[in-house]
Amino acid sequence: MVPAGTGNGMIKSLLDTVGLQCCANSATISIIRGHKRSVDVATIAQGNTKFFSVLMLAWGLIADIDIESEKFRWMGSARIDFYALQRILCLRQYNGRIIFLPAPGFESYGQPASCSLYKEPTVSDKALGYQGPDTKFEDLEWKEINGPFVTIWLHNVPWGAENTLTAPAAKFSDGFLDLIVLKNCPKLVLLSLMRQLSSGTHVESPYIAYLKVKAFVLEPGALIDEPGKEGIIDSDGEVLARGKRTYNCDKKALMSYDKLQITVDQGLATLFSPEY
């Protein structure tokens, strides 16, 4: 990978691990050297529709900022900070529920829950190509957290962008996703948390739950004060789903604004990296 986008979270994560600057020169030299490293791949599924993700999934505040700020793209990267301030001042909270399978050591988060994952089609009906991991999680101890939520952020690597250390404890190939949950939070505190994203210290806030999960289910809902308005689900900078009365809601999305599930394949993908 060579950094040429707005965020460059994946290449920042690769280069930062060895103290290299996130720039095209560092990335190109790393590719020439030919070192490789494995990275987990998340399968986001809704029925038979699948999307493969290597960076992140967001719903709520973070997804709204990422996608709705597109209207200010003429501002360059400043559009993110500008629209983040606007969204915090007019803060939205969404009804919904998340269900997750916690990694070892994180079992204290959430309340016990039951979960039924989408079933894979029979072998004869399977589409060609990779279909995601063969999940057998139904009999494990699932947990749930109910909304309303300010944002849900699921991350695969430490950096979400060059200046955003979203998940400081994330590893490239540990078989887990790092989950950031933010519920009710004073606006002044939230402004402070957004500033702390560059150092990763936001995860130390008592307003944030930060844990690792093996599998995850999102059941998104509407705004708590506008039941007729829903949200956006964003993965790797792409819109997966748009709810009612959202930004560009008339555009077709890959999935519907409804329950979706995420499972992880440990080390499925391979990247050129500054180190092994």
C-alpha positions as CSV (number, residue, x, y, z in Angstrom):
1,M,0.0,0.0,0.0
2,V,1.0,3.6,-0.7
3,P,-0.7,6.4,1.2
4,A,-2.8,8.4,-1.3
5,G,-6.2,8.8,0.4
6,T,-7.8,10.9,3.0
7,G,-7.2,8.6,6.0
8,N,-4.5,6.1,5.1
9,G,-5.2,4.2,8.3
10,M,-3.8,0.8,7.2
11,I,-0.5,2.1,5.9
12,K,-0.1,4.3,8.9
13,S,-0.6,1.3,11.1
14,L,2.1,-0.6,9.2
15,L,4.7,2.1,9.2
16,D,4.1,3.4,12.7
17,T,5.0,0.0,14.2
18,V,8.6,0.6,13.2
19,G,8.7,4.4,13.6
20,L,8.6,5.3,9.9
21,Q,6.8,8.4,8.6
22,C,3.6,7.7,6.8
23,C,4.6,8.8,3.3
24,A,4.9,7.4,-0.2
25,N,8.7,7.0,0.1
26,S,8.5,4.9,3.2
27,A,5.7,2.8,1.8
28,T,7.5,2.2,-1.5
29,I,10.8,1.2,0.2
30,S,8.8,-1.3,2.3
31,I,7.3,-2.8,-0.8
32,I,10.7,-3.1,-2.5
33,R,12.2,-4.9,0.5
34,G,9.5,-7.5,0.2
35,H,8.8,-8.2,3.8
36,K,5.2,-9.5,4.4
37,R,2.9,-9.7,7.3
38,S,-0.6,-11.3,7.8
39,V,-3.6,-9.3,8.6
40,D,-7.1,-10.4,9.9
41,V,-10.0,-10.1,7.5
42,A,-13.5,-9.4,8.8
43,T,-16.5,-10.8,7.0
44,I,-19.6,-8.6,7.3
45,A,-22.7,-10.5,6.4
46,Q,-26.4,-9.8,6.0
47,G,-28.2,-12.9,4.7
48,N,-26.2,-14.0,1.6
49,T,-24.7,-10.6,1.0
50,K,-21.1,-10.2,2.2
51,F,-18.5,-7.5,2.5
52,F,-14.8,-8.2,3.4
53,S,-13.2,-5.6,5.6
54,V,-9.6,-5.1,6.8
55,L,-9.8,-1.7,8.5
56,M,-13.0,-0.7,10.4
57,L,-16.8,-0.6,10.7
58,A,-18.5,2.4,12.2
59,W,-22.1,3.4,13.1
60,G,-23.3,6.5,14.7
61,L,-21.2,9.6,15.1
62,I,-18.0,8.3,13.4
63,A,-19.9,7.0,10.4
64,D,-21.9,10.2,10.1
65,I,-18.7,12.3,10.1
66,D,-16.9,10.1,7.6
67,I,-19.7,9.9,5.1
68,E,-21.7,13.1,5.5
69,S,-18.6,15.3,5.4
70,E,-18.3,14.3,1.8
71,K,-20.4,17.4,1.0
72,F,-17.4,19.5,2.2
73,R,-14.7,17.6,0.2
74,W,-13.6,20.9,-1.3
75,M,-12.1,21.7,2.1
76,G,-9.6,18.8,1.9
77,S,-8.9,16.8,5.1
78,A,-10.1,19.8,7.2
79,R,-13.6,18.7,6.3
80,I,-13.4,15.9,8.9
81,D,-12.6,18.3,11.8
82,F,-15.1,20.9,10.6
83,Y,-18.0,18.4,10.3
84,A,-17.0,16.6,13.6
85,L,-17.5,19.9,15.5
86,Q,-20.9,20.4,13.8
87,R,-22.0,16.9,14.6
88,I,-20.9,17.1,18.2
89,L,-22.7,20.4,18.8
90,C,-25.9,18.8,17.3
91,L,-25.3,15.4,18.8
92,R,-27.3,12.4,17.7
93,Q,-28.0,9.3,19.7
94,Y,-29.3,6.1,18.1
95,N,-31.4,3.3,19.5
96,G,-30.1,-0.2,18.9
97,R,-28.3,-3.2,20.3
98,I,-24.9,-4.9,19.9
99,I,-24.2,-8.5,20.6
100,F,-20.7,-9.8,20.8
101,L,-18.5,-12.7,21.6
102,P,-15.8,-11.2,23.9
103,A,-12.2,-12.2,23.7
104,P,-10.6,-13.9,26.8
105,G,-10.2,-11.3,29.5
106,F,-13.1,-9.2,28.4
107,E,-16.0,-11.3,29.6
108,S,-17.1,-8.7,32.2
109,Y,-18.4,-6.4,29.5
110,G,-22.2,-6.4,28.7
111,Q,-25.0,-8.7,29.8
112,P,-25.6,-12.3,28.8
113,A,-27.3,-12.8,25.5
114,S,-28.4,-15.4,23.1
115,C,-27.3,-15.1,19.4
116,S,-28.3,-16.8,16.2
117,L,-25.9,-16.2,13.3
118,Y,-26.9,-16.4,9.6
119,K,-26.6,-20.0,8.4
120,E,-24.3,-20.7,5.4
121,P,-26.2,-22.1,2.3
122,T,-25.7,-25.8,1.6
123,V,-22.6,-26.7,-0.4
124,S,-24.5,-27.2,-3.6
125,D,-25.9,-23.7,-3.4
126,K,-22.7,-21.9,-2.4
127,A,-21.5,-19.1,-4.7
128,L,-18.0,-19.3,-6.2
129,G,-15.2,-17.6,-4.3
130,Y,-14.4,-17.3,-0.7
131,Q,-17.5,-17.0,1.5
132,G,-16.0,-16.1,4.9
133,P,-15.1,-18.2,8.0
134,D,-16.9,-21.3,9.0
135,T,-18.4,-20.0,12.2
136,K,-19.5,-22.3,15.1
137,F,-20.1,-19.7,17.8
138,E,-23.8,-20.4,18.7
139,D,-23.0,-22.3,21.9
140,L,-20.5,-19.8,23.3
141,E,-21.2,-17.1,25.8
142,W,-22.5,-14.1,23.9
143,K,-22.9,-10.7,25.6
144,E,-25.1,-7.7,24.7
145,I,-25.2,-3.9,25.2
146,N,-28.3,-2.0,24.6
147,G,-28.5,1.6,23.4
148,P,-29.0,4.4,22.9
149,F,-25.5,4.9,21.4
150,V,-23.5,7.9,20.3
151,T,-21.2,5.7,18.2
152,I,-20.0,2.1,17.7
153,W,-16.6,1.7,16.2
154,L,-15.1,-1.7,15.3
155,H,-11.4,-1.7,14.4
156,N,-8.9,-4.2,12.9
157,V,-5.6,-2.2,13.2
158,P,-4.5,0.6,15.5
159,W,-4.8,3.6,13.3
160,G,-8.0,4.7,11.6
161,A,-6.3,7.6,9.9
162,E,-2.9,9.3,10.0
163,N,-3.9,11.4,13.0
164,T,-6.4,8.9,14.6
165,L,-5.1,6.2,16.9
166,T,-8.5,4.6,17.2
167,A,-7.6,1.2,18.8
168,P,-4.1,1.4,20.4
169,A,-4.2,-2.2,21.5
170,A,-5.2,-3.6,18.1
171,K,-2.9,-6.3,16.5
172,F,-2.7,-7.2,12.8
173,S,-3.3,-10.9,13.2
174,D,-4.6,-11.8,16.7
175,G,-8.0,-13.1,15.4
176,F,-9.9,-10.3,17.2
177,L,-11.5,-7.0,16.4
178,D,-11.2,-4.0,18.8
179,L,-14.6,-2.6,19.8
180,I,-15.1,1.0,21.0
181,V,-18.5,1.8,22.5
182,L,-19.6,5.3,23.3
183,K,-23.0,5.9,24.9
184,N,-24.3,9.1,26.6
185,C,-21.5,11.6,26.9
186,P,-21.4,15.4,27.7
187,K,-20.6,17.4,24.6
188,L,-17.6,19.1,26.3
189,V,-16.2,15.7,27.3
190,L,-16.8,14.4,23.7
191,L,-14.9,17.4,22.3
192,S,-12.0,16.4,24.5
193,L,-12.2,12.8,23.5
194,M,-12.0,13.7,19.8
195,R,-8.8,15.6,20.5
196,Q,-7.4,12.6,22.3
197,L,-7.8,10.4,19.3
198,S,-4.4,11.4,18.0
199,S,-2.7,9.9,21.0
200,G,-5.1,7.0,21.7
201,T,-5.8,8.1,25.2
202,H,-9.6,8.4,24.5
203,V,-9.9,4.7,25.3
204,E,-9.0,5.5,29.0
205,S,-12.2,7.6,29.4
206,P,-14.9,6.2,31.7
207,Y,-17.4,7.1,29.0
208,I,-15.8,4.6,26.6
209,A,-16.0,0.8,26.7
210,Y,-12.9,-0.6,24.9
211,L,-12.6,-4.4,24.4
212,K,-11.7,-7.1,22.0
213,V,-14.3,-9.4,20.3
214,K,-14.2,-12.5,18.2
215,A,-17.6,-12.0,16.6
216,F,-20.1,-9.2,16.6
217,V,-23.7,-8.5,15.6
218,L,-25.1,-5.0,15.1
219,E,-28.8,-4.2,15.3
220,P,-29.1,-0.5,14.3
221,G,-32.0,1.6,15.2
222,A,-33.4,5.1,14.6
223,L,-32.5,8.4,16.3
224,I,-33.9,8.6,19.8
225,D,-35.6,12.0,19.2
226,E,-36.5,11.4,15.5
227,P,-37.9,7.8,15.2
228,G,-38.4,8.4,11.5
229,K,-34.8,9.0,10.8
230,E,-32.1,6.3,10.8
231,G,-28.3,6.3,10.4
232,I,-25.4,5.1,8.2
233,I,-23.2,2.0,8.5
234,D,-19.7,2.6,7.1
235,S,-16.9,0.1,6.5
236,D,-13.4,0.9,5.2
237,G,-14.7,4.3,4.1
238,E,-17.6,2.7,2.1
239,V,-21.3,3.0,2.8
240,L,-22.7,-0.4,3.6
241,A,-26.2,0.7,4.5
242,R,-28.2,4.0,4.6
243,G,-31.3,4.2,6.8
244,K,-34.4,6.4,6.2
245,R,-33.8,10.1,5.7
246,T,-30.0,9.8,5.9
247,Y,-27.5,11.7,3.7
248,N,-27.9,10.5,0.1
249,C,-30.5,7.9,1.2
250,D,-31.8,7.6,-2.3
251,K,-28.6,6.0,-3.4
252,K,-28.4,2.2,-3.5
253,A,-26.3,0.6,-0.8
254,L,-24.9,-2.9,-0.6
255,M,-26.9,-3.9,2.5
256,S,-30.1,-2.7,4.2
257,Y,-30.2,-0.8,7.4
258,D,-30.8,-3.8,9.5
259,K,-29.1,-6.6,11.5
260,L,-25.7,-7.6,10.3
261,Q,-23.0,-9.9,11.7
262,I,-19.2,-9.8,11.6
263,T,-16.8,-12.7,12.0
264,V,-13.0,-12.8,11.7
265,D,-10.5,-14.9,9.8
266,Q,-7.2,-14.7,11.5
267,G,-4.3,-13.7,9.2
268,L,-6.2,-14.4,6.0
269,A,-4.7,-11.5,4.0
270,T,-1.1,-10.6,3.4
271,L,0.5,-7.2,3.1
272,F,3.9,-5.9,2.2
273,S,5.3,-4.5,5.5
274,P,8.4,-2.8,6.9
275,E,9.0,-5.9,9.0
276,Y,7.9,-9.5,9.3
